[in-house]
Every structure is written in structure tokens, then in C-alpha cells.
Amino acid sequence: MITKQQIEDLEADLNDILQEERAKMRLTVHFAVDRVNDPRNSPAIALAELRTIFTTFIDRHLKEILLENEGFKFTIRCGQSNICIPCIIEHQYDIGAKWVVQQVMTVMRNPNFKAYHGDKVFDI
């Protein structure tokens, strides 16, 4: 079981990586409380899996995400673990500059996940 503190620490670690690019990742309550430990995720989602998925996504796709408009919806999909993570972009202004905030809406382990109509899928 992943604790609330572990989710907060993961978010802080990811935001440390993203800060230089004026980007942030926000793990929503639905992601952190309702879905990450949901028993339908079989086997249970591990913190190490999430860390690997997010850091791989940042390495491979951050430059493209930074160019997207507010409201852009996308899904991070890991073919190895079958973990899918729908997200949406928000823009936030801080210290006189635009920051790209990746709202992480939910998470599920689902090999048959279909992205919502029109959402871009980033396979990692």
C-alpha cells in the first residue's frame, strides 16, 4: 500500500526535476487517495513503478508537453506494467512566468484501457 506521505514525496521529487523547465506535476486526490491503492489494480501498484513511469515520461516527452495548450488531455501508458495515467495540462503564472502544470487525474492497471476520444497517448 502506498501512503499519502509517499505520494507527497514522489510529487515533490518530480517537481524538483521539472522546476528548471517551469513545469510541475500535481497528483490529484482522486489519483492519490481513490485510485492508487484500489483493489482492482491487480497486482497492486508499487511506488517504484510510478517513479519509473513518471521519470521515463519526463525524459521522453516533457519537451512536447511544454508546447501544449491549457486543457490538453493525454494519457501516459506503460506497456510493461499496464498502468495508465490520464492527465490534463493547466497553465499557472508564478514569478512572472508561465508554468505548465500536469494534473495527474487518476491511475489504473488496465491492459485494455482506451484513452478518451481525442486524447493523445504517450507510450513508455
VEXLUMKE-775431 format. One record per atom (N, C-alpha, C): residue in one letter; x, y, z; chain. Coordinates in steps of 0.05 Angstrom, whole numbers. Atoms other than C-alpha are relative to their C-alpha. Layout:
N
REC,a,X,Y,Z,A
...
# end
This chain:
124
REC,m,17,-24,0,A
REC,m,0,0,0,A
REC,m,18,25,0,A
REC,i,-15,-25,2,A
REC,i,26,69,-19,A
REC,i,-13,20,18,A
REC,t,11,-19,-20,A
REC,t,18,120,36,A
REC,t,-3,28,-12,A
REC,k,3,-28,8,A
REC,k,-3,193,29,A
REC,k,27,14,0,A
REC,q,-26,-12,-1,A
REC,q,66,214,51,A
REC,q,18,-8,-23,A
REC,q,-16,10,23,A
REC,q,99,171,-3,A
REC,q,-9,14,-26,A
REC,i,10,-14,23,A
REC,i,54,204,-55,A
REC,i,10,29,0,A
REC,e,-9,-27,-2,A
REC,e,72,273,-29,A
REC,e,30,2,-6,A
REC,d,-28,1,5,A
REC,d,146,255,-30,A
REC,d,6,-4,-30,A
REC,l,-3,5,28,A
REC,l,140,229,-101,A
REC,l,-6,26,-16,A
REC,e,7,-25,14,A
REC,e,106,293,-124,A
REC,e,22,21,4,A
REC,a,-22,-20,-5,A
REC,a,160,336,-91,A
REC,a,25,-7,-16,A
REC,d,-23,9,16,A
REC,d,215,294,-124,A
REC,d,-3,7,-30,A
REC,l,5,-6,29,A
REC,l,183,301,-193,A
REC,l,1,30,-5,A
REC,n,0,-28,4,A
REC,n,173,375,-184,A
REC,n,28,12,3,A
REC,d,-28,-8,0,A
REC,d,246,383,-166,A
REC,d,13,-4,-27,A
REC,i,-10,6,27,A
REC,i,263,351,-233,A
REC,i,-11,20,-20,A
REC,l,15,-16,19,A
REC,l,212,394,-270,A
REC,l,5,30,3,A
REC,q,-2,-28,-7,A
REC,q,228,461,-237,A
REC,q,16,16,-21,A
REC,e,-17,-15,19,A
REC,e,283,481,-286,A
REC,e,-15,6,-26,A
REC,e,16,-4,25,A
REC,e,233,475,-344,A
REC,e,-25,16,5,A
REC,r,24,-14,-8,A
REC,r,180,516,-307,A
REC,r,-25,-18,-4,A
REC,a,22,19,1,A
REC,a,136,455,-302,A
REC,a,-4,-13,27,A
REC,k,7,13,-25,A
REC,k,100,419,-246,A
REC,k,-17,-24,-6,A
REC,m,18,22,1,A
REC,m,64,355,-234,A
REC,m,-17,0,25,A
REC,r,18,0,-23,A
REC,r,3,355,-189,A
REC,r,-15,-26,1,A
REC,l,14,26,-4,A
REC,l,-22,287,-164,A
REC,l,-26,6,15,A
REC,t,26,-7,-12,A
REC,t,-96,297,-151,A
REC,t,-8,-19,22,A
REC,v,11,16,-22,A
REC,v,-134,270,-91,A
REC,v,-11,-26,-12,A
REC,h,11,25,12,A
REC,h,-170,221,-137,A
REC,h,22,-20,-7,A
REC,f,-23,17,5,A
REC,f,-103,194,-160,A
REC,f,11,-12,26,A
REC,a,-15,8,-24,A
REC,a,-71,192,-91,A
REC,a,-17,-16,20,A
REC,v,17,12,-21,A
REC,v,-130,170,-48,A
REC,v,-18,-21,-11,A
REC,d,20,18,10,A
REC,d,-183,138,-90,A
REC,d,10,-23,-17,A
REC,r,-7,20,21,A
REC,r,-145,100,-144,A
REC,r,26,-15,4,A
REC,v,-26,13,0,A
REC,v,-72,85,-130,A
REC,v,0,-26,16,A
REC,n,1,24,-16,A
REC,n,-89,33,-76,A
REC,n,-26,-16,-5,A
REC,d,26,14,6,A
REC,d,-155,9,-108,A
REC,d,6,-29,-4,A
REC,p,-5,29,3,A
REC,p,-160,-67,-103,A
REC,p,-4,-10,-28,A
REC,r,3,8,28,A
REC,r,-180,-70,-177,A
REC,r,27,0,-15,A
REC,n,-26,0,12,A
REC,n,-107,-55,-192,A
REC,n,15,-26,9,A
REC,s,-12,26,-7,A
REC,s,-81,-126,-193,A
REC,s,21,-8,-20,A
REC,p,-9,-3,-27,A
REC,p,-26,-134,-176,A
REC,p,0,30,8,A
REC,a,1,-27,-11,A
REC,a,-24,-73,-131,A
REC,a,22,17,-13,A
REC,i,-20,-18,11,A
REC,i,12,-12,-159,A
REC,i,21,6,21,A
REC,a,-22,-5,-18,A
REC,a,80,-2,-129,A
REC,a,11,28,-4,A
REC,l,-11,-27,2,A
REC,l,113,65,-114,A
REC,l,23,1,-20,A
REC,a,-23,1,19,A
REC,a,175,44,-154,A
REC,a,-10,0,-29,A
REC,e,11,-1,27,A
REC,e,131,32,-215,A
REC,e,-8,28,-8,A
REC,l,8,-28,6,A
REC,l,102,102,-211,A
REC,l,24,17,-5,A
REC,r,-24,-16,3,A
REC,r,170,133,-202,A
REC,r,13,-5,-27,A
REC,t,-12,6,26,A
REC,t,197,97,-263,A
REC,t,-17,10,-23,A
REC,i,18,-10,21,A
REC,i,136,114,-305,A
REC,i,3,30,-4,A
REC,f,-1,-29,1,A
REC,f,138,188,-288,A
REC,f,27,10,-10,A
REC,t,-26,-9,9,A
REC,t,213,196,-296,A
REC,t,6,-7,-29,A
REC,t,-3,7,28,A
REC,t,213,159,-362,A
REC,t,-17,19,-18,A
REC,f,17,-19,15,A
REC,f,155,202,-386,A
REC,f,13,27,-2,A
REC,i,-13,-26,1,A
REC,i,192,265,-367,A
REC,i,24,0,-19,A
REC,d,-23,2,17,A
REC,d,255,242,-402,A
REC,d,-7,-1,-30,A
REC,r,8,5,28,A
REC,r,219,222,-466,A
REC,r,-19,21,-12,A
REC,h,22,-15,12,A
REC,h,161,270,-473,A
REC,h,-4,28,12,A
REC,l,4,-26,-12,A
REC,l,169,333,-430,A
REC,l,1,23,-20,A
REC,k,-3,-22,19,A
REC,k,192,378,-487,A
REC,k,-26,4,-16,A
REC,e,25,-2,15,A
REC,e,128,362,-526,A
REC,e,-23,10,18,A
REC,i,21,-9,-18,A
REC,i,83,372,-465,A
REC,i,2,30,5,A
REC,l,-4,-29,-6,A
REC,l,113,441,-452,A
REC,l,-11,18,-22,A
REC,l,11,-16,22,A
REC,l,87,464,-520,A
REC,l,-30,-1,-2,A
REC,e,29,3,2,A
REC,e,15,443,-508,A
REC,e,-16,22,14,A
REC,n,18,-20,-11,A
REC,n,-43,489,-493,A
REC,n,-14,-10,25,A
REC,e,16,6,-24,A
REC,e,-82,492,-429,A
REC,e,-24,-16,-9,A
REC,g,22,17,7,A
REC,g,-135,438,-429,A
REC,g,7,-25,-16,A
REC,f,-9,24,15,A
REC,f,-94,388,-469,A
REC,f,-1,-24,17,A
REC,k,3,25,-15,A
REC,k,-112,318,-447,A
REC,k,17,-21,-12,A
REC,f,-17,22,9,A
REC,f,-66,259,-451,A
REC,f,1,-22,20,A
REC,t,-3,23,-18,A
REC,t,-53,191,-422,A
REC,t,29,-11,-2,A
REC,i,-25,14,-1,A
REC,i,13,161,-400,A
REC,i,-6,-29,2,A
REC,r,6,29,0,A
REC,r,11,87,-416,A
REC,r,26,-16,0,A
REC,c,-23,18,-2,A
REC,c,63,36,-394,A
REC,c,-7,-28,-10,A
REC,g,6,26,11,A
REC,g,62,-26,-437,A
REC,g,10,-23,17,A
REC,q,-11,22,-17,A
REC,q,104,-66,-388,A
REC,q,-17,-6,24,A
REC,s,15,3,-25,A
REC,s,62,-54,-326,A
REC,s,-30,1,-4,A
REC,n,28,-5,6,A
REC,n,-5,-39,-360,A
REC,n,-12,22,18,A
REC,i,9,-23,-15,A
REC,i,-10,24,-317,A
REC,i,-6,23,-19,A
REC,c,9,-22,16,A
REC,c,-49,81,-349,A
REC,c,-6,24,19,A
REC,i,2,-24,-17,A
REC,i,-48,152,-322,A
REC,i,-10,24,-17,A
REC,p,11,-23,14,A
REC,p,-96,203,-353,A
REC,p,7,27,14,A
REC,c,-9,-26,-10,A
REC,c,-73,276,-345,A
REC,c,-13,23,-17,A
REC,i,9,-24,15,A
REC,i,-93,347,-366,A
REC,i,20,22,7,A
REC,i,-18,-22,-4,A
REC,i,-50,409,-375,A
REC,i,-15,25,10,A
REC,e,9,-27,-10,A
REC,e,-62,473,-336,A
REC,e,24,19,-2,A
REC,h,-21,-20,-1,A
REC,h,-23,537,-340,A
REC,h,-3,16,26,A
REC,q,-1,-15,-25,A
REC,q,-3,574,-277,A
REC,q,21,21,-3,A
REC,y,-20,-22,2,A
REC,y,32,641,-272,A
REC,y,12,4,27,A
REC,d,-15,-2,-25,A
REC,d,85,646,-219,A
REC,d,27,15,-6,A
REC,i,-25,-15,3,A
REC,i,143,695,-212,A
REC,i,3,11,-29,A
REC,g,0,-14,25,A
REC,g,123,730,-276,A
REC,g,4,-18,-25,A
REC,a,-4,19,23,A
REC,a,127,667,-320,A
REC,a,-22,-21,0,A
REC,k,20,22,3,A
REC,k,80,613,-346,A
REC,k,13,-26,8,A
REC,w,-9,27,-8,A
REC,w,88,545,-314,A
REC,w,-21,-20,-11,A
REC,v,18,21,11,A
REC,v,59,482,-346,A
REC,v,-4,-21,23,A
REC,v,7,18,-22,A
REC,v,23,441,-293,A
REC,v,-14,-25,-12,A
REC,q,12,25,9,A
REC,q,9,368,-309,A
REC,q,-17,-11,22,A
REC,q,18,10,-20,A
REC,q,-53,350,-269,A
REC,q,-3,-30,-5,A
REC,v,2,29,2,A
REC,v,-50,275,-258,A
REC,v,-26,-8,12,A
REC,m,28,4,-8,A
REC,m,-123,256,-255,A
REC,m,-5,-26,15,A
REC,t,6,26,-12,A
REC,t,-124,182,-239,A
REC,t,22,-20,-9,A
REC,v,-19,21,7,A
REC,v,-85,117,-246,A
REC,v,-15,-27,2,A
REC,m,12,26,-1,A
REC,m,-105,46,-262,A
REC,m,19,-20,-14,A
REC,r,-14,21,14,A
REC,r,-73,-20,-281,A
REC,r,-22,-14,-17,A
REC,n,21,10,18,A
REC,n,-114,-39,-342,A
REC,n,12,-5,-28,A
REC,p,-12,6,26,A
REC,p,-85,-75,-403,A
REC,p,-19,8,-24,A
REC,n,19,-6,21,A
REC,n,-148,-58,-443,A
REC,n,-9,30,1,A
REC,f,8,-28,-2,A
REC,f,-150,17,-426,A
REC,f,-2,13,-27,A
REC,k,4,-16,25,A
REC,k,-177,61,-482,A
REC,k,0,29,9,A
REC,a,-1,-29,-6,A
REC,a,-159,135,-479,A
REC,a,-27,12,-9,A
REC,y,25,-15,7,A
REC,y,-218,183,-482,A
REC,y,4,11,-28,A
REC,h,0,-9,28,A
REC,h,-237,206,-552,A
REC,h,17,25,-3,A
REC,g,-16,-23,6,A
REC,g,-184,253,-578,A
REC,g,25,3,18,A
REC,d,-23,-2,-18,A
REC,d,-135,244,-520,A
REC,d,25,-12,-13,A
REC,k,-25,11,10,A
REC,k,-62,234,-540,A
REC,k,10,-20,20,A
REC,v,-12,20,-17,A
REC,v,-28,172,-513,A
REC,v,30,0,-3,A
REC,f,-29,1,-1,A
REC,f,45,173,-493,A
REC,f,8,-27,11,A
REC,d,-9,27,-9,A
REC,d,71,102,-491,A
REC,d,29,1,10,A
REC,i,-27,1,-11,A
REC,i,131,89,-448,A
REC,i,8,-29,4,A
# end
